[in-house]
Amino acid sequence: VDTLSDKEVASLTRRDVLDIVSGRYDDELLTDIQNALGVISTRNVYYSMPRTFNLASIHQEMESMAARHGLKSVVIDYLQLIENSNNRSNTSRYQELGEITKTLKRYALEYNVPILLLCQLSRGLENRANKRPVKSDLYESKRPEQDADVILLLHRVDRYYTKEDWEADYRSMGEEYGWTHVYPDGAYPEGIAEIIIDKQRIGGTGNRRIVKARWDADRQCYQNLEYARAR
C-alpha cells in the first residue's frame, strides 16, 4: 500500500519516486507532497491487504467497501496469488483458476462493477524472437482468457531490444514483428508502452488494437503520450 501511495504522489508531483521514499524533503517538495496528498484524499480510492487472500476475503472486502463508501470498480493484484477457499485436494490448478475467474465474474455482476484482474504472463514468450504478447501467453491460461470480457496486454519494445538491435532488424523483421504497423516512421520506441487490446467481447472482432502510452520510469507511472510529448 505504501509503495502504491508513493508512486501516486510521485506521479502528481512529477518528482522521482526515489525522492518521495527517501524522506528527505526540502520545503518545495514537502509542499508538493502535501498538495498531492490532498488530491489523493478526494479520489475515493481505497487499498486493502487482507491477511488471507482468497475469494471469501475478496467478497467480504467488496461488501464492506460497498456499504461504507459505495463501489465503482475493483482492482485485484493479482490472479496467481488468490487462493481458492473451496479447493479440494484432487483439483488441478487449471480447475482452481477457472473457479476463481468464474466466481469473480459473478461478483462483478452482483455489485454491477468492473473488476480489473491483473495476471502474470507465461515466461515462454521470453524464448520467442517476437516478444509482443498474445492472450494465450496468460499464465496458466484458457480459463482467464475465456471468462474475461476484455484482455489488455502491456509490452515495451525497448525492454527487449537495444536501439542498435532495433535499427539492425527493423527492415528485415519489422513486418513479422508488427513494428512497421505500430512505428511506421522507424523511430526507436524508447519509453513507449504498448497497451494491446487483445480481446473485447463487446466491440466487434478483427485485428488486435494497440494504443501507445509513455512509461515514466522515474515516477513509475504511465502517461498520455501526447501529454508527455508536450511537456
N, C-alpha and C positions, 0 to 999 in steps of 0.2 A: 504494500500500500504506500509506504513512504517513497519507494522508488517511482511509482506512478505519479505521485504528487510532485516529486522533484522534477520529473520530465514535463509535467504540465506547467509548472512555474517557469521552467527554462524556455518553453515554447512561448509563453505570454510575455516574458521579459526580454526575449531574444538574446539570452545570455547562454554561454556554455553551461551544460548541466553540471560539469565539474565545479564551476564557480558556485553553483547553488548548494551542492552537497558538501563543499569544503567547510561551510560555517564561518568563513572569514569574509565579512561584508563591510564595504565602505558605505557611507551614508546614501550614496546614489543607488547602489544595489539593494540596500535594505528597503529604501522607499519603493523601488520597483517590485520587490518581493511582496511587500505589504499590499501594494495595489493589485498584484496578480492574485494573491490570496482572497482579496475582496471580490474579484471577478469569479474565482472558483466557487466561492461560497454562494453565489447566486445561481449556479448551474444545476443544482439539484442532482448531482452525480454522487452516488454513494458506493463505497468499496466494502467488500465483505471477504473475510478469510475464515470460513468455517473450520473448526477443528477437524471434523470429519467431512471429506469432500465426496459426497455421494448424491444420488438422486433425491433421497429423502431430505438431506440438508439443503439442497438447491431449492426444492419445492417449499420448504419451511421459510427460507430466506425470501423467496418471491412473495409468499403470503404476507410475511411481516412488512416488507417494503411497500407492498400494495396498500396495506392497511394504514401505515404511518405516513407515507409520502405520495402514494399513487405510483403506478408503474407504467412507464412509457416504452422501455426497451431493456434488454438484459444482455450482458456480455459475459461469456464464460471462458476462462483461460485455465486449462484447455481440455479437449476431449480425452486425451490419453491419461489424464490424471484422475478422471472421475471413476470412482468405484461403483460397481453395480451392487446395491444393497440386497438385491434379490438373487445374487449369484449362487449357483449351485456347483458342486464340485465337478460335475460332468459337463458343464457348459464351457464351450470354447470362447476364446477372446473375441472371435468374429461374432458369435451369437450375443456376447455381452455388449459389444458396441452397438449392435442392432437394437437391443433392448434399450440402451441408453438414448440413442438418437430418436427412436420411436417415442419414448417417454417424454423427451424434451420437446418434441413436436406437439405432443398432447398438452404440455404445459403452456406452450405458445398460444395454442387455441383456447385454452382455459382462461388465460389472462388477456387474450387478444393483444399480444405484444410480439414484436420480432425478437428472436434470440440469435445473437451473433456468437457462434461457437467456433473458437479457434482450434486448429488441428495441425498436428505435425505432418510434414511430408516425408515420404519414404526416402531413405538415403540412396536408393537405387538410381535416382536421377544424377547423382554425383558421378556415376560411371558412364553417363551418356555424353556424347560430344555436344549435343544441343541441350543446354541446361534449363531451358524455359519449361516450367512445369505444366502438366496437364492434370485433369481431375483424377485420373487413375493413379496419380502419384500420392494421393492422400494416404497417409499411413494407415495400414490395416483397412483398406478402402472397401468399396462396394456399398455397405450399408449407409455410412455417412453420405456417400455420393448419391444413393437412391433417395434418402429421406430429405436432403437439403432442397429448398426451393431456389436458392441462389448459391453459387460457388464462386468465390473470389480468390485468386491466387496472386501472390506477390513475387516479383522477380526483379533482380538487378543484374544487368549485363556486366557492369564494372566489378561485380563481386567475383566473377569467374574469368574475365578476360582483361588483360592489361591493354593499354592504348596501342602498344606495338602489335600484340596478337590480333586485336580488332582490325587494325589497318591492314595487316597481312592477310586476314581471312575474309574481310568484308566482301570483296568482289567474287571470290571463289565459293564461299559458303553462305553468303548473305541471304540468298534466296531460300536455301534449305533451312536455315535457322530462323527465318522470318524477320531478319534485320532490315532488309531493304524495304519492307512494307511499313515498318514502325519508324525507321530512321532513314527516310529516302535521301536525305542530304549527305549521308555517310559520316556525319559528325559523331565522334565518340561520346556515348551517353553517360558521362561521368556524373554520379549523383542523381541519376534518373531512376525512379522506381516505376515498374510496370504493374498496374492493377489489372489483372486479366479476369474478365468476366467469362467464365468457362461453362456456366450453366445458369439459365434464367427461366424458371418454369413458366412464369407469366411474362411475356415479352417477345415471343417469337423464337424461331430457330435460325440456324445459319452459323456462319463462322464466329469464332470467339472474337470478342471485342477487347481492345486494350486501351486503357486510359493511363496517361503518364502523369506522374507526380514527382515532386522534388523531395529527396531524402536528405534531411539536415542532420548529419551525424553529431554535430556539436550539441544540438538541442534535443536530439533523439526524437524527432517527430517528422511527419510527412507534411508537405506544404503544397498548396495550389501552385502549379508550375508557372503560370503566367504571373502570379503574385510574386513568386520568388525571383523571377527574372527582372521584375520591375523595381525591386529593392536596390 
